[in-house]
Amino acid sequence: MAAMELTATQIERIEHYLNRKHVKHVDIRIEVLDHIILDIEALIEKENKDFETVFYTVTSQWNTQFAETSSSLFGIGFIAPRILIHKAKGIYRTYFFMLIASYFLPLIFFSYMDYSFSELAQFYVNKLLHIAAIFFASFFLFLLIKKERSKLKTTYSFLLKTQSMAIFIGLFCVFTANFFDKNGAFNPISIGLLIAFVYTTLVYFYFYIKHKQAVNTYKIL
């Protein structure tokens, strides 16, 4: 006996349901669409019920996944469907803890070191660090503009959105930060911020690449 398969009209009904639930991120949408189709087909075949009855049964089970929520990991200002927040947290959690470490480890390390640089060394090292700050701030801004031009949404584009404010840390490092204190030693706060920003920029670039790959994977260009 052939397995039950939904008609094009029935699949359009599910698509309309996802539209009403504002499921716009393409990777989430395709995954959820496939799951709902399989759930409905399996239930129709198992219980021998009509599409409409099974449709409401299955979608009522999915409704909680589309409830708007937020996470302390990203901040309460970033509200999205629960299923998107859950997936984004799973991806970002490790990077978040590494970001915290990228700031606090240099902060602690340079705070307890007893050393100083000559004025000439301070001048050249400070210049070098500012050049690094300018390069990474420019690269971050370039990626930010590229991301804003992308009309399609994925889980990774949501993650990019949550990290966009980091550009202000980069601008602080470029225009304000003094990488040495009055004693000729590294300023732990400024060095920590620069290292954290460099790390954030690299992660932002990685998420941007993953976003483009996700778009290509689902053949939505």
C-alpha positions as protocol buffer text, in pm:
chain_id: "A"
residue {
  index: 1
  type: MET
  ca { x: 0 y: 0 z: 0 }
}
residue {
  index: 2
  type: ALA
  ca { x: 148 y: 338 z: -103 }
}
residue {
  index: 3
  type: ALA
  ca { x: 221 y: 592 z: 167 }
}
residue {
  index: 4
  type: MET
  ca { x: -17 y: 885 z: 198 }
}
residue {
  index: 5
  type: GLU
  ca { x: 107 y: 1202 z: 22 }
}
residue {
  index: 6
  type: LEU
  ca { x: -45 y: 1548 z: 54 }
}
residue {
  index: 7
  type: THR
  ca { x: -170 y: 1736 z: -250 }
}
residue {
  index: 8
  type: ALA
  ca { x: -24 y: 2065 z: -369 }
}
residue {
  index: 9
  type: THR
  ca { x: -333 y: 2246 z: -236 }
}
residue {
  index: 10
  type: GLN
  ca { x: -293 y: 2090 z: 108 }
}
residue {
  index: 11
  type: ILE
  ca { x: 75 y: 2186 z: 119 }
}
residue {
  index: 12
  type: GLU
  ca { x: -24 y: 2542 z: 25 }
}
residue {
  index: 13
  type: ARG
  ca { x: -257 y: 2537 z: 326 }
}
residue {
  index: 14
  type: ILE
  ca { x: 37 y: 2453 z: 550 }
}
residue {
  index: 15
  type: GLU
  ca { x: 243 y: 2728 z: 384 }
}
residue {
  index: 16
  type: HIS
  ca { x: -36 y: 2975 z: 462 }
}
residue {
  index: 17
  type: TYR
  ca { x: -33 y: 2859 z: 824 }
}
residue {
  index: 18
  type: LEU
  ca { x: 344 y: 2925 z: 844 }
}
residue {
  index: 19
  type: ASN
  ca { x: 290 y: 3270 z: 692 }
}
residue {
  index: 20
  type: ARG
  ca { x: 35 y: 3354 z: 961 }
}
residue {
  index: 21
  type: LYS
  ca { x: 284 y: 3241 z: 1225 }
}
residue {
  index: 22
  type: HIS
  ca { x: 553 y: 3465 z: 1070 }
}
residue {
  index: 23
  type: VAL
  ca { x: 795 y: 3179 z: 1004 }
}
residue {
  index: 24
  type: LYS
  ca { x: 1023 y: 3371 z: 768 }
}
residue {
  index: 25
  type: HIS
  ca { x: 1368 y: 3227 z: 832 }
}
residue {
  index: 26
  type: VAL
  ca { x: 1417 y: 2991 z: 539 }
}
residue {
  index: 27
  type: ASP
  ca { x: 1608 y: 2712 z: 718 }
}
residue {
  index: 28
  type: ILE
  ca { x: 1352 y: 2699 z: 999 }
}
residue {
  index: 29
  type: ARG
  ca { x: 1062 y: 2724 z: 754 }
}
residue {
  index: 30
  type: ILE
  ca { x: 1177 y: 2435 z: 533 }
}
residue {
  index: 31
  type: GLU
  ca { x: 1252 y: 2214 z: 833 }
}
residue {
  index: 32
  type: VAL
  ca { x: 915 y: 2288 z: 996 }
}
residue {
  index: 33
  type: LEU
  ca { x: 726 y: 2247 z: 669 }
}
residue {
  index: 34
  type: ASP
  ca { x: 878 y: 1902 z: 618 }
}
residue {
  index: 35
  type: HIS
  ca { x: 800 y: 1801 z: 977 }
}
residue {
  index: 36
  type: ILE
  ca { x: 437 y: 1914 z: 957 }
}
residue {
  index: 37
  type: ILE
  ca { x: 383 y: 1740 z: 624 }
}
residue {
  index: 38
  type: LEU
  ca { x: 526 y: 1414 z: 761 }
}
residue {
  index: 39
  type: ASP
  ca { x: 324 y: 1447 z: 1084 }
}
residue {
  index: 40
  type: ILE
  ca { x: -1 y: 1502 z: 892 }
}
residue {
  index: 41
  type: GLU
  ca { x: 65 y: 1221 z: 645 }
}
residue {
  index: 42
  type: ALA
  ca { x: 150 y: 978 z: 923 }
}
residue {
  index: 43
  type: LEU
  ca { x: -158 y: 1071 z: 1128 }
}
residue {
  index: 44
  type: ILE
  ca { x: -395 y: 1049 z: 830 }
}
residue {
  index: 45
  type: GLU
  ca { x: -261 y: 703 z: 748 }
}
residue {
  index: 46
  type: LYS
  ca { x: -266 y: 587 z: 1110 }
}
residue {
  index: 47
  type: GLU
  ca { x: -609 y: 716 z: 1216 }
}
residue {
  index: 48
  type: ASN
  ca { x: -778 y: 730 z: 874 }
}
residue {
  index: 49
  type: LYS
  ca { x: -904 y: 1086 z: 931 }
}
residue {
  index: 50
  type: ASP
  ca { x: -958 y: 1368 z: 683 }
}
residue {
  index: 51
  type: PHE
  ca { x: -694 y: 1634 z: 617 }
}
residue {
  index: 52
  type: GLU
  ca { x: -879 y: 1918 z: 791 }
}
residue {
  index: 53
  type: THR
  ca { x: -915 y: 1730 z: 1120 }
}
residue {
  index: 54
  type: VAL
  ca { x: -553 y: 1617 z: 1121 }
}
residue {
  index: 55
  type: PHE
  ca { x: -430 y: 1960 z: 1010 }
}
residue {
  index: 56
  type: TYR
  ca { x: -579 y: 2128 z: 1318 }
}
residue {
  index: 57
  type: THR
  ca { x: -452 y: 1851 z: 1545 }
}
residue {
  index: 58
  type: VAL
  ca { x: -95 y: 1879 z: 1419 }
}
residue {
  index: 59
  type: THR
  ca { x: -78 y: 2259 z: 1395 }
}
residue {
  index: 60
  type: SER
  ca { x: -218 y: 2300 z: 1747 }
}
residue {
  index: 61
  type: GLN
  ca { x: 82 y: 2100 z: 1868 }
}
residue {
  index: 62
  type: TRP
  ca { x: 319 y: 2329 z: 1680 }
}
residue {
  index: 63
  type: ASN
  ca { x: 163 y: 2658 z: 1796 }
}
residue {
  index: 64
  type: THR
  ca { x: 376 y: 2680 z: 2112 }
}
residue {
  index: 65
  type: GLN
  ca { x: 692 y: 2663 z: 1897 }
}
residue {
  index: 66
  type: PHE
  ca { x: 590 y: 2982 z: 1718 }
}
residue {
  index: 67
  type: ALA
  ca { x: 514 y: 3189 z: 2029 }
}
residue {
  index: 68
  type: GLU
  ca { x: 721 y: 3509 z: 2042 }
}
residue {
  index: 69
  type: THR
  ca { x: 992 y: 3499 z: 2307 }
}
residue {
  index: 70
  type: SER
  ca { x: 1342 y: 3626 z: 2384 }
}
residue {
  index: 71
  type: SER
  ca { x: 1656 y: 3506 z: 2559 }
}
residue {
  index: 72
  type: SER
  ca { x: 1898 y: 3659 z: 2808 }
}
residue {
  index: 73
  type: LEU
  ca { x: 2176 y: 3526 z: 2584 }
}
residue {
  index: 74
  type: PHE
  ca { x: 2084 y: 3783 z: 2316 }
}
residue {
  index: 75
  type: GLY
  ca { x: 1895 y: 4043 z: 2519 }
}
residue {
  index: 76
  type: ILE
  ca { x: 1524 y: 4104 z: 2565 }
}
residue {
  index: 77
  type: GLY
  ca { x: 1521 y: 4336 z: 2264 }
}
residue {
  index: 78
  type: PHE
  ca { x: 1556 y: 4044 z: 2023 }
}
residue {
  index: 79
  type: ILE
  ca { x: 1216 y: 3878 z: 2004 }
}
residue {
  index: 80
  type: ALA
  ca { x: 1154 y: 3583 z: 1772 }
}
residue {
  index: 81
  type: PRO
  ca { x: 954 y: 3257 z: 1755 }
}
residue {
  index: 82
  type: ARG
  ca { x: 1052 y: 3010 z: 2027 }
}
residue {
  index: 83
  type: ILE
  ca { x: 1178 y: 2755 z: 1774 }
}
residue {
  index: 84
  type: LEU
  ca { x: 1418 y: 3013 z: 1624 }
}
residue {
  index: 85
  type: ILE
  ca { x: 1544 y: 3130 z: 1964 }
}
residue {
  index: 86
  type: HIS
  ca { x: 1606 y: 2768 z: 2069 }
}
residue {
  index: 87
  type: LYS
  ca { x: 1807 y: 2689 z: 1755 }
}
residue {
  index: 88
  type: ALA
  ca { x: 2003 y: 3016 z: 1772 }
}
residue {
  index: 89
  type: LYS
  ca { x: 2093 y: 2955 z: 2137 }
}
residue {
  index: 90
  type: GLY
  ca { x: 2219 y: 2609 z: 2053 }
}
residue {
  index: 91
  type: ILE
  ca { x: 2451 y: 2755 z: 1790 }
}
residue {
  index: 92
  type: TYR
  ca { x: 2569 y: 3061 z: 1983 }
}
residue {
  index: 93
  type: ARG
  ca { x: 2612 y: 2936 z: 2341 }
}
residue {
  index: 94
  type: THR
  ca { x: 2972 y: 2813 z: 2298 }
}
residue {
  index: 95
  type: TYR
  ca { x: 3074 y: 3131 z: 2111 }
}
residue {
  index: 96
  type: PHE
  ca { x: 2922 y: 3343 z: 2389 }
}
residue {
  index: 97
  type: PHE
  ca { x: 3135 y: 3183 z: 2661 }
}
residue {
  index: 98
  type: MET
  ca { x: 3444 y: 3214 z: 2441 }
}
residue {
  index: 99
  type: LEU
  ca { x: 3360 y: 3583 z: 2390 }
}
residue {
  index: 100
  type: ILE
  ca { x: 3346 y: 3637 z: 2767 }
}
residue {
  index: 101
  type: ALA
  ca { x: 3681 y: 3460 z: 2801 }
}
residue {
  index: 102
  type: SER
  ca { x: 3834 y: 3666 z: 2519 }
}
residue {
  index: 103
  type: TYR
  ca { x: 3770 y: 3981 z: 2725 }
}
residue {
  index: 104
  type: PHE
  ca { x: 3829 y: 3872 z: 3084 }
}
residue {
  index: 105
  type: LEU
  ca { x: 4139 y: 3655 z: 3036 }
}
residue {
  index: 106
  type: PRO
  ca { x: 4348 y: 3939 z: 2885 }
}
residue {
  index: 107
  type: LEU
  ca { x: 4198 y: 4179 z: 3142 }
}
residue {
  index: 108
  type: ILE
  ca { x: 4312 y: 3959 z: 3430 }
}
residue {
  index: 109
  type: PHE
  ca { x: 4646 y: 3870 z: 3269 }
}
residue {
  index: 110
  type: PHE
  ca { x: 4758 y: 4228 z: 3200 }
}
residue {
  index: 111
  type: SER
  ca { x: 4620 y: 4359 z: 3530 }
}
residue {
  index: 112
  type: TYR
  ca { x: 4862 y: 4144 z: 3729 }
}
residue {
  index: 113
  type: MET
  ca { x: 5171 y: 4178 z: 3509 }
}
residue {
  index: 114
  type: ASP
  ca { x: 5450 y: 4401 z: 3639 }
}
residue {
  index: 115
  type: TYR
  ca { x: 5617 y: 4561 z: 3338 }
}
residue {
  index: 116
  type: SER
  ca { x: 5639 y: 4884 z: 3139 }
}
residue {
  index: 117
  type: PHE
  ca { x: 5730 y: 4992 z: 2784 }
}
residue {
  index: 118
  type: SER
  ca { x: 5956 y: 5276 z: 2677 }
}
residue {
  index: 119
  type: GLU
  ca { x: 5787 y: 5580 z: 2521 }
}
residue {
  index: 120
  type: LEU
  ca { x: 5914 y: 5481 z: 2177 }
}
residue {
  index: 121
  type: ALA
  ca { x: 5782 y: 5126 z: 2214 }
}
residue {
  index: 122
  type: GLN
  ca { x: 5448 y: 5262 z: 2338 }
}
residue {
  index: 123
  type: PHE
  ca { x: 5422 y: 5485 z: 2031 }
}
residue {
  index: 124
  type: TYR
  ca { x: 5480 y: 5206 z: 1779 }
}
residue {
  index: 125
  type: VAL
  ca { x: 5277 y: 4940 z: 1959 }
}
residue {
  index: 126
  type: ASN
  ca { x: 4989 y: 5184 z: 2008 }
}
residue {
  index: 127
  type: LYS
  ca { x: 4997 y: 5267 z: 1636 }
}
residue {
  index: 128
  type: LEU
  ca { x: 5001 y: 4897 z: 1547 }
}
residue {
  index: 129
  type: LEU
  ca { x: 4703 y: 4821 z: 1772 }
}
residue {
  index: 130
  type: HIS
  ca { x: 4508 y: 5115 z: 1630 }
}
residue {
  index: 131
  type: ILE
  ca { x: 4576 y: 4992 z: 1276 }
}
residue {
  index: 132
  type: ALA
  ca { x: 4444 y: 4649 z: 1382 }
}
residue {
  index: 133
  type: ALA
  ca { x: 4137 y: 4818 z: 1533 }
}
residue {
  index: 134
  type: ILE
  ca { x: 4076 y: 5016 z: 1212 }
}
residue {
  index: 135
  type: PHE
  ca { x: 4112 y: 4704 z: 997 }
}
residue {
  index: 136
  type: PHE
  ca { x: 3871 y: 4491 z: 1200 }
}
residue {
  index: 137
  type: ALA
  ca { x: 3621 y: 4776 z: 1246 }
}
residue {
  index: 138
  type: SER
  ca { x: 3623 y: 4837 z: 870 }
}
residue {
  index: 139
  type: PHE
  ca { x: 3582 y: 4466 z: 798 }
}
residue {
  index: 140
  type: PHE
  ca { x: 3297 y: 4440 z: 1050 }
}
residue {
  index: 141
  type: LEU
  ca { x: 3125 y: 4743 z: 893 }
}
residue {
  index: 142
  type: PHE
  ca { x: 3166 y: 4590 z: 547 }
}
residue {
  index: 143
  type: LEU
  ca { x: 3001 y: 4266 z: 664 }
}
residue {
  index: 144
  type: LEU
  ca { x: 2728 y: 4464 z: 839 }
}
residue {
  index: 145
  type: ILE
  ca { x: 2640 y: 4645 z: 516 }
}
residue {
  index: 146
  type: LYS
  ca { x: 2647 y: 4320 z: 318 }
}
residue {
  index: 147
  type: LYS
  ca { x: 2417 y: 4157 z: 574 }
}
residue {
  index: 148
  type: GLU
  ca { x: 2171 y: 4449 z: 565 }
}
residue {
  index: 149
  type: ARG
  ca { x: 2144 y: 4416 z: 187 }
}
residue {
  index: 150
  type: SER
  ca { x: 2041 y: 4051 z: 216 }
}
residue {
  index: 151
  type: LYS
  ca { x: 1663 y: 4024 z: 193 }
}
residue {
  index: 152
  type: LEU
  ca { x: 1644 y: 3661 z: 301 }
}
residue {
  index: 153
  type: LYS
  ca { x: 1644 y: 3547 z: 660 }
}
residue {
  index: 154
  type: THR
  ca { x: 1805 y: 3244 z: 824 }
}
residue {
  index: 155
  type: THR
  ca { x: 1892 y: 3149 z: 1180 }
}
residue {
  index: 156
  type: TYR
  ca { x: 2240 y: 3286 z: 1109 }
}
residue {
  index: 157
  type: SER
  ca { x: 2103 y: 3619 z: 989 }
}
residue {
  index: 158
  type: PHE
  ca { x: 1921 y: 3643 z: 1322 }
}
residue {
  index: 159
  type: LEU
  ca { x: 2250 y: 3577 z: 1502 }
}
residue {
  index: 160
  type: LEU
  ca { x: 2417 y: 3844 z: 1289 }
}
residue {
  index: 161
  type: LYS
  ca { x: 2146 y: 4088 z: 1393 }
}
residue {
  index: 162
  type: THR
  ca { x: 2206 y: 4018 z: 1762 }
}
residue {
  index: 163
  type: GLN
  ca { x: 2579 y: 4088 z: 1721 }
}
residue {
  index: 164
  type: SER
  ca { x: 2552 y: 4404 z: 1510 }
}
residue {
  index: 165
  type: MET
  ca { x: 2593 y: 4647 z: 1803 }
}
residue {
  index: 166
  type: ALA
  ca { x: 2950 y: 4522 z: 1850 }
}
residue {
  index: 167
  type: ILE
  ca { x: 3053 y: 4775 z: 1584 }
}
residue {
  index: 168
  type: PHE
  ca { x: 3045 y: 5041 z: 1858 }
}
residue {
  index: 169
  type: ILE
  ca { x: 3312 y: 4851 z: 2052 }
}
residue {
  index: 170
  type: GLY
  ca { x: 3523 y: 4857 z: 1738 }
}
residue {
  index: 171
  type: LEU
  ca { x: 3467 y: 5230 z: 1694 }
}
residue {
  index: 172
  type: PHE
  ca { x: 3561 y: 5285 z: 2058 }
}
residue {
  index: 173
  type: CYS
  ca { x: 3889 y: 5100 z: 1998 }
}
residue {
  index: 174
  type: VAL
  ca { x: 3956 y: 5313 z: 1689 }
}
residue {
  index: 175
  type: PHE
  ca { x: 3868 y: 5660 z: 1821 }
}
residue {
  index: 176
  type: THR
  ca { x: 3886 y: 5649 z: 2200 }
}
residue {
  index: 177
  type: ALA
  ca { x: 4084 y: 5363 z: 2345 }
}
residue {
  index: 178
  type: ASN
  ca { x: 4431 y: 5427 z: 2486 }
}
residue {
  index: 179
  type: PHE
  ca { x: 4612 y: 5096 z: 2485 }
}
residue {
  index: 180
  type: PHE
  ca { x: 4865 y: 5207 z: 2749 }
}
residue {
  index: 181
  type: ASP
  ca { x: 4820 y: 5343 z: 3100 }
}
residue {
  index: 182
  type: LYS
  ca { x: 5017 y: 5629 z: 3259 }
}
residue {
  index: 183
  type: ASN
  ca { x: 5281 y: 5385 z: 3384 }
}
residue {
  index: 184
  type: GLY
  ca { x: 5367 y: 5262 z: 3036 }
}
residue {
  index: 185
  type: ALA
  ca { x: 5193 y: 4926 z: 3075 }
}
residue {
  index: 186
  type: PHE
  ca { x: 4908 y: 4789 z: 2865 }
}
residue {
  index: 187
  type: ASN
  ca { x: 4565 y: 4925 z: 2959 }
}
residue {
  index: 188
  type: PRO
  ca { x: 4389 y: 4594 z: 3048 }
}
residue {
  index: 189
  type: ILE
  ca { x: 4039 y: 4722 z: 2970 }
}
residue {
  index: 190
  type: SER
  ca { x: 4129 y: 4856 z: 2625 }
}
residue {
  index: 191
  type: ILE
  ca { x: 4334 y: 4548 z: 2534 }
}
residue {
  index: 192
  type: GLY
  ca { x: 4052 y: 4322 z: 2653 }
}
residue {
  index: 193
  type: LEU
  ca { x: 3797 y: 4514 z: 2446 }
}
residue {
  index: 194
  type: LEU
  ca { x: 4016 y: 4500 z: 2136 }
}
residue {
  index: 195
  type: ILE
  ca { x: 4073 y: 4125 z: 2165 }
}
residue {
  index: 196
  type: ALA
  ca { x: 3701 y: 4067 z: 2231 }
}
residue {
  index: 197
  type: PHE
  ca { x: 3613 y: 4279 z: 1927 }
}
residue {
  index: 198
  type: VAL
  ca { x: 3857 y: 4092 z: 1703 }
}
residue {
  index: 199
  type: TYR
  ca { x: 3702 y: 3765 z: 1821 }
}
residue {
  index: 200
  type: THR
  ca { x: 3350 y: 3900 z: 1764 }
}
residue {
  index: 201
  type: THR
  ca { x: 3443 y: 4011 z: 1411 }
}
residue {
  index: 202
  type: LEU
  ca { x: 3575 y: 3666 z: 1323 }
}
residue {
  index: 203
  type: VAL
  ca { x: 3259 y: 3502 z: 1461 }
}
residue {
  index: 204
  type: TYR
  ca { x: 3045 y: 3755 z: 1272 }
}
residue {
  index: 205
  type: PHE
  ca { x: 3227 y: 3664 z: 952 }
}
residue {
  index: 206
  type: TYR
  ca { x: 3174 y: 3292 z: 1023 }
}
residue {
  index: 207
  type: PHE
  ca { x: 2801 y: 3346 z: 1080 }
}
residue {
  index: 208
  type: TYR
  ca { x: 2779 y: 3550 z: 759 }
}
residue {
  index: 209
  type: ILE
  ca { x: 2937 y: 3264 z: 561 }
}
residue {
  index: 210
  type: LYS
  ca { x: 2698 y: 3015 z: 726 }
}
residue {
  index: 211
  type: HIS
  ca { x: 2404 y: 3240 z: 636 }
}
residue {
  index: 212
  type: LYS
  ca { x: 2507 y: 3243 z: 269 }
}
residue {
  index: 213
  type: GLN
  ca { x: 2556 y: 2866 z: 276 }
}
residue {
  index: 214
  type: ALA
  ca { x: 2210 y: 2817 z: 427 }
}
residue {
  index: 215
  type: VAL
  ca { x: 2054 y: 3031 z: 154 }
}
residue {
  index: 216
  type: ASN
  ca { x: 2233 y: 2828 z: -113 }
}
residue {
  index: 217
  type: THR
  ca { x: 2144 y: 2497 z: 52 }
}
residue {
  index: 218
  type: TYR
  ca { x: 1775 y: 2572 z: 31 }
}
residue {
  index: 219
  type: LYS
  ca { x: 1819 y: 2711 z: -321 }
}
residue {
  index: 220
  type: ILE
  ca { x: 1656 y: 3043 z: -239 }
}
residue {
  index: 221
  type: LEU
  ca { x: 1866 y: 3310 z: -409 }
}
